[in-house]
Amino acid sequence: GLKGEEIPFEVKILAVADVFEALTANRPYREAYSFPQAAEMMTEMPLDQKIVSELCKALPELEKELSDRGVSGDTWVKVV
């Protein structure tokens, strides 16, 4: 398989988004993690940390926008 710089940038973005969605969505075996909890967990994962860092910077604005829309919990994925 591809490693490091061989992995296209777009694929790295999708990997970060996929992990974030998986962590912040309710699952049959656990409740969703909060955005900050998920972001913290992702800093310890083998993901492109530059992309994770940009996600972390965007989270406060994303949370505010979702809150302004009255969206919380597992429903955020359907709205964004």
Helices and strands as residue ranges (DSSP letters): G 4-6, H 9-24, H 35-42, H 49-68, G 73-75, H 76-79
